[in-house]
Amino acid sequence: QVQLVESGGGLVQPGGSLRLSCETSGFSFRFYEMSWYRQAPGKEREQVASISQSGGHVYYLDSVKGRFTISRDDDKKTLHLQMDSLKPEDTAVYYCNSPCSHGACHDPWGPGTQVTVSS
């Protein structure tokens, strides 16, 4: 009954920007740390950003630090990822979930949203 629905992906040129959204339901969103993950074809899924309950602490993968900004809206139970200065290596399917490292990620995952950075 947990639902995670990502949106906002698309095709963008290098240096461009996208804003991803994750609409959630079926769990107490405000009490969960939330993360964005991405997976490129043939590669392992990797965590790119996390935000704590109430947004007091954030984490970013080194390769996206300074370019991506994670945020949350607890009233709307929605997670966002603002992606600026996009690079071709950012191309992947992006997913949201609670951090799997904390044993709290939900199953099944959402459909993800495709981000393609290409000229």
N, C-alpha and C positions, 0 to 999 in steps of 0.2 A: 504493500500500500504506500510505501515511500516512493515519491516521484521526483525525479531530477530532470529538468528539461532545459538544455542549453540552447542559446540562440545568439545571433549577432555576427557569426562568421561570414566569410566571403573572400573574394579575390581582391587583393590590394597590391600595389606596386611597392618595391622596397622604399623604406622611408615613410610609408603611409601609416595610418592608424585605424584601429577597429576597437569597438567596445562590445565585449561579450556579456551576456546576462545568463543567469541560472535561476529559474523559477523552481521553488521547492514546495513540497507538501507532504503530509503524513508523518512528520516528526517535529519535535520542538526545536526549530531552527535556531532560536536565540541562545540556546544553551550549548550549541555545538560549534567547535572550531570548524572552519570550512576551508577547502583548498581547491585550486585549479590544477588539473593534470593535463598533459598532452601526450599524444602518441603519433609518431610518424611511421609510415610503412616500413616494415622490417626492423623497427627499433623498439626498445622497451618503453613502456609508459613511464613518464617522469613527472614529478611534482614540480610545478613552476612557481606557485605562490600559495601562501596560507594566511588566514586572518583569524585571530582569537575571538572568543566570546566577547562581545561588546566592542571589538575592534582595537583593543589596546596594544596588541602585538601583531606584527606582520613578519612574514618570511618570504624571501625571493630567491629563486635559483640565481646563481651568480651571473649566468649568461643573459638574464633578463633584468637584472637589477638596474634601476635608473630609467628603464624604458616601460616597464609594466607597473600598474598600480591596482591592487586588489582593494575592494570595498564591500560593505554589506549594508543592507537595509532590513533591519529586523522586523519592522512593521509590515513590510511586503514579503518577508521570507525569501529575499532575493540576494544573490551574490553577483558581483560585477568584476570584470577585469578590463581595465583600460590599457590598451596596447598601443604604444607609440614607437616611432622609429623602427618599424618592423623590418626584419631581415629574412632572406629566403630560408634560413635555417629554423625560423619560427613556424614554418609550414608543418601542420599537424592537425589532427582532430583534437579538440579541446573539450575536456570533461570537468564537471564539478562533483565534489563529494566531500564528506568528512575525511580527515587524514587517516589513511590506512595504517600508518605507523602507530597510531593510537588505538588500533583495533576497532575503529568506529565507522569505517567506510560502509556505505549501504550497498546492498545487493538486491536487484540488479542496478548497474550503472545506467545513466541516461544515454540518449542516442549520440550525444556529443554534437559539436558544431565544427565544420571544416573551415580552417584558416589556410589560405594559400597566398603566399607572398612571392610574386613573380613579375618580371617585366615583359 
